[in-house]
Amino acid sequence: QQTTSPQHNQNKQHPTKNVKRNDDDDGDDDDNNDTDNSISESSIAFANEWNNRKVQIRGVGGTIRVERGTVNVTTTSNSSQHHPNANFQSHFVIRASKEFPGTIAFEVVEEDRDDNDDNDDNYKKRYLTVNMYGDAPRQDAAQALGAVPDVLADTIPFIVDFAIGRPSGETNFEGTGFHYSPMTAATTPSGATTPTKLQLFTLEVPTPRRTSSSFGIRSLFGSYWRSQHWDKVVSQSPHMLSDETWHLQRVG
């Protein structure tokens, strides 16, 4: 849903030196990568530095929090974060990925969870999760579906529309490349033991950088977490400006 936004800050991104991952990200034998394979050397260093740290995440719209018992992720004013609310969880543990060096996941800290739950096969950890969107992944998905003999050609557009969102167009009040479906806190799929690609991100340096714990948080698909502060949710943006700058505050 698209609503009217305050004026967006037009700072420029800070260039970073990138290194290439050698693996084909989608795990198949072709040369079609469904994600952006460039991981900066600084992102690798940040992932190692912040691994296993418990944090709160603050942006221009406030502190990110998860409603207990739901997948809903919202933001609350930074002034109210000091008043605990039993209905929300606002602490996350950063987990560096071994499969994709330089990427991290944000595990929701379940404050009322028993420590023995880690040994419970039925216990599923939750991670902050974004929706996939964009023209490139939509095209990649359509090509992959087109190679499946049992998939009818006229059903492919419907499958792609269901699975992958469209970026905003030129008539959008903010321009092209935005996606307004809010972030969620989701468990990993059945059988998975590590976060999915929709739950993995890199830390990047914004310009200007206010503190050493200020970052842009980028998905594997090239979008940035964005504080959609007028709706108190986290959506996605094609660039890293003020609304896409987040402060990681260590807890404990």
Backbone torsions as a table, in degrees:
resi	resn	phi	psi	omega
1	GLN	NA	132.3	-174.9
2	GLN	-108.3	125.5	-178.8
3	THR	-126.5	172.6	-176.2
4	THR	-77.0	136.6	-175.8
5	SER	-114.6	152.1	169.4
6	PRO	-63.7	166.5	-179.5
7	GLN	-59.4	137.0	-176.5
8	HIS	-94.7	136.3	177.8
9	ASN	-67.0	137.9	-174.2
10	GLN	-110.1	44.3	174.9
11	ASN	-70.6	157.1	179.8
12	LYS	-91.7	155.1	176.5
13	GLN	-73.3	154.0	177.8
14	HIS	-93.0	123.5	-178.9
15	PRO	-68.7	143.4	177.9
16	THR	-128.4	154.4	176.6
17	LYS	-80.8	127.6	-175.7
18	ASN	-107.9	151.0	171.0
19	VAL	-122.2	152.8	-177.6
20	LYS	-97.5	138.6	168.5
21	ARG	-79.9	141.5	-177.1
22	ASN	-83.5	-20.4	-176.0
23	ASP	-81.6	151.0	171.9
24	ASP	-78.1	116.7	-166.1
25	ASP	-61.9	-28.3	-176.5
26	ASP	-89.4	4.1	170.8
27	GLY	80.0	2.6	179.5
28	ASP	-102.0	-173.5	-173.7
29	ASP	-95.2	2.3	-177.8
30	ASP	-93.2	176.3	-177.9
31	ASP	-95.6	9.4	178.9
32	ASN	-84.1	110.4	175.8
33	ASN	-94.0	129.5	-178.5
34	ASP	-91.6	2.2	177.3
35	THR	-132.3	169.5	175.2
36	ASP	-81.9	115.6	-172.9
37	ASN	-84.3	-0.3	-177.7
38	SER	-83.5	117.0	176.5
39	ILE	-118.9	121.8	-177.3
40	SER	-72.2	152.2	177.1
41	GLU	-61.2	-34.3	178.7
42	SER	-67.9	-35.2	178.0
43	SER	-64.7	-37.5	176.6
44	ILE	-63.4	-42.7	179.2
45	ALA	-66.0	-41.3	179.1
46	PHE	-64.1	-40.6	-179.9
47	ALA	-60.9	-42.4	179.0
48	ASN	-68.6	-38.7	-178.5
49	GLU	-66.4	-40.1	-173.7
50	TRP	-95.6	-1.7	-178.4
51	ASN	-57.0	131.7	176.8
52	ASN	69.8	12.4	176.4
53	ARG	-88.1	138.8	175.3
54	LYS	-88.5	131.9	-173.9
55	VAL	-140.1	161.2	159.1
56	GLN	-106.7	151.1	-175.9
57	ILE	-119.3	116.8	-176.5
58	ARG	-117.8	138.8	175.1
59	GLY	-131.1	-169.7	-177.9
60	VAL	-65.1	-21.5	179.2
61	GLY	-95.6	0.7	178.7
62	GLY	118.3	-163.3	-174.9
63	THR	-91.0	134.6	177.7
64	ILE	-71.9	136.6	178.5
65	ARG	-145.9	157.3	-178.6
66	VAL	-116.9	130.0	177.6
67	GLU	-73.2	128.2	-176.9
68	ARG	-60.8	137.7	176.4
69	GLY	78.0	5.3	-179.5
70	THR	-135.4	177.1	174.3
71	VAL	-97.6	3.8	-171.8
72	ASN	-72.3	128.1	175.8
73	VAL	-116.1	126.0	179.0
74	THR	-132.9	177.7	172.5
75	THR	-121.3	151.1	177.6
76	THR	-128.0	156.4	-177.6
77	SER	-59.1	143.1	-178.4
78	ASN	-61.4	-26.2	179.6
79	SER	-70.3	-28.3	-176.9
80	SER	-89.8	-5.4	-177.8
81	GLN	-66.8	-21.1	-178.9
82	HIS	-81.4	-2.9	178.4
83	HIS	-111.6	95.8	-175.1
84	PRO	-55.4	140.6	178.1
85	ASN	-122.5	119.5	-175.0
86	ALA	-64.0	-14.8	-177.6
87	ASN	-88.6	-3.0	-175.6
88	PHE	-134.7	153.4	174.0
89	GLN	-119.3	130.0	-175.5
90	SER	-128.3	16.0	176.4
91	HIS	-111.0	142.5	-178.7
92	PHE	-137.3	146.3	174.2
93	VAL	-106.8	126.9	179.5
94	ILE	-79.8	127.5	-180.0
95	ARG	-118.9	115.9	177.3
96	ALA	-74.6	136.5	-178.9
97	SER	-81.7	134.4	174.7
98	LYS	-83.5	-30.8	-178.4
99	GLU	-71.5	-35.5	-177.4
100	PHE	-128.1	84.0	-177.4
101	PRO	-53.2	136.0	-179.0
102	GLY	97.0	-10.2	178.2
103	THR	-104.8	155.5	-178.8
104	ILE	-136.5	160.5	171.9
105	ALA	-123.3	155.4	178.4
106	PHE	-111.3	102.0	-179.3
107	GLU	-82.9	130.0	178.7
108	VAL	-70.1	128.4	176.4
109	VAL	-83.5	114.2	177.9
110	GLU	-88.0	97.0	-171.0
111	GLU	-60.0	-31.3	-176.5
112	ASP	-96.9	12.0	-178.6
113	ARG	-81.4	141.6	175.1
114	ASP	-74.8	135.9	-179.2
115	ASP	-58.6	-25.4	-179.6
116	ASN	-72.6	-10.2	-178.8
117	ASP	-63.0	-22.2	179.1
118	ASP	-62.4	-25.0	-179.9
119	ASN	-94.9	3.1	-179.7
120	ASP	-91.1	118.8	-177.8
121	ASP	-62.9	-21.6	-177.9
122	ASN	-87.3	-9.7	-178.2
123	TYR	-82.2	128.3	-179.9
124	LYS	-118.6	123.0	176.8
125	LYS	-70.6	151.4	178.4
126	ARG	-112.6	144.0	-179.6
127	TYR	-132.1	150.6	173.1
128	LEU	-63.8	133.3	-168.3
129	THR	-135.4	135.7	176.0
130	VAL	-108.0	164.0	175.3
131	ASN	-90.5	139.6	175.5
132	MET	-75.7	138.4	175.9
133	TYR	-154.8	166.8	175.7
134	GLY	122.1	155.7	-177.6
135	ASP	-67.0	-40.0	-177.0
136	ALA	-64.7	-51.8	178.3
137	PRO	-64.7	-29.9	176.9
138	ARG	-65.0	-42.4	179.4
139	GLN	-67.2	-41.8	178.5
140	ASP	-61.1	-41.8	179.6
141	ALA	-65.1	-41.9	179.6
142	ALA	-62.8	-40.4	179.0
143	GLN	-65.9	-40.3	179.8
144	ALA	-66.1	-42.6	178.6
145	LEU	-66.1	-34.0	179.4
146	GLY	-65.1	-20.1	179.4
147	ALA	-89.0	-4.0	179.9
148	VAL	-91.1	116.7	-173.4
149	PRO	-59.0	-34.8	-173.8
150	ASP	-84.8	-3.2	-180.0
151	VAL	-92.5	121.7	-179.9
152	LEU	-71.4	141.0	-175.8
153	ALA	-58.9	-39.9	-175.6
154	ASP	-75.4	-7.8	177.0
155	THR	-92.5	-15.6	-175.6
156	ILE	-59.7	-46.5	178.9
157	PRO	-58.8	-35.6	-179.7
158	PHE	-69.3	-39.1	178.5
159	ILE	-65.4	-44.2	-179.9
160	VAL	-63.6	-43.1	179.1
161	ASP	-61.8	-37.1	-179.6
162	PHE	-69.1	-39.2	-171.4
163	ALA	-90.2	-31.6	-171.1
164	ILE	-131.4	125.2	-177.1
165	GLY	-74.7	162.0	175.5
166	ARG	-95.1	142.1	173.6
167	PRO	-73.2	158.1	177.3
168	SER	-64.1	150.6	-177.6
169	GLY	-99.8	-171.7	-175.5
170	GLU	-66.5	-24.1	-179.6
171	THR	-82.0	-7.4	179.1
172	ASN	-65.3	143.9	-175.8
173	PHE	-62.6	-22.0	178.5
174	GLU	-103.0	-6.1	-177.6
175	GLY	102.1	-164.9	-173.3
176	THR	-89.2	158.2	169.0
177	GLY	93.0	1.5	179.4
178	PHE	-91.8	158.5	175.0
179	HIS	-141.2	127.4	-168.2
180	TYR	-102.4	1.0	174.5
181	SER	-67.5	128.2	-173.2
182	PRO	-73.6	153.8	172.5
183	MET	-59.4	150.3	176.7
184	THR	-128.3	172.2	173.0
185	ALA	-114.6	102.5	-171.5
186	ALA	-118.0	151.6	172.3
187	THR	-79.1	166.6	174.9
188	THR	-76.2	154.2	179.9
189	PRO	-61.5	160.7	179.1
190	SER	-56.3	129.4	179.4
191	GLY	92.9	-17.9	-179.9
192	ALA	-83.0	140.5	-180.0
193	THR	-113.0	-5.7	179.4
194	THR	-131.9	161.7	179.0
195	PRO	-59.3	149.0	178.0
196	THR	-81.7	174.9	178.8
197	LYS	-65.9	-21.8	175.8
198	LEU	-78.2	-6.9	-178.6
199	GLN	-116.4	10.1	179.8
200	LEU	-112.5	141.1	-174.1
201	PHE	-145.0	166.4	172.9
202	THR	-119.7	151.8	175.5
203	LEU	-96.5	129.5	-179.6
204	GLU	-128.4	156.1	-175.3
205	VAL	-88.0	121.4	177.1
206	PRO	-83.3	163.8	174.3
207	THR	-128.7	121.5	-0.8
208	PRO	-77.1	155.4	177.2
209	ARG	-102.8	116.5	-173.6
210	ARG	-78.0	-38.8	179.7
211	THR	-140.7	169.3	179.2
212	SER	-71.5	-9.0	178.8
213	SER	-109.3	17.8	176.6
214	SER	-96.3	131.0	-175.5
215	PHE	-143.8	155.8	158.7
216	GLY	-91.9	140.5	-178.0
217	ILE	-114.6	114.3	-168.8
218	ARG	-110.7	135.6	176.6
219	SER	-78.1	167.0	176.8
220	LEU	-68.2	-10.3	-178.6
221	PHE	-102.3	8.3	172.5
222	GLY	93.8	-2.8	179.1
223	SER	-92.2	161.4	-179.3
224	TYR	-114.9	143.2	170.3
225	TRP	-56.6	138.9	-178.0
226	ARG	-134.5	128.2	176.9
227	SER	-77.2	101.3	175.5
228	GLN	-85.6	73.7	-163.9
229	HIS	-67.0	-25.0	179.8
230	TRP	-72.9	-17.9	175.5
231	ASP	-111.0	-1.3	179.5
232	LYS	59.1	41.8	175.7
233	VAL	-134.5	172.4	175.5
234	VAL	-112.0	119.4	178.7
235	SER	-116.7	-158.2	-176.1
236	GLN	-129.2	148.1	-174.7
237	SER	-133.5	154.5	177.9
238	PRO	-83.5	-6.1	-176.3
239	HIS	-137.7	172.2	-178.1
240	MET	-117.0	96.3	178.0
241	LEU	-121.6	-155.6	-175.3
242	SER	-65.6	-40.0	-179.9
243	ASP	-68.5	-15.7	-179.4
244	GLU	-102.9	12.2	179.1
245	THR	-99.4	130.1	-176.2
246	TRP	-125.6	145.2	178.4
247	HIS	-109.2	124.2	177.7
248	LEU	-94.9	110.1	-179.4
249	GLN	-100.5	119.3	-178.4
250	ARG	-67.5	142.3	-178.6
251	VAL	-118.7	130.2	176.4
252	GLY	77.9	NA	NA
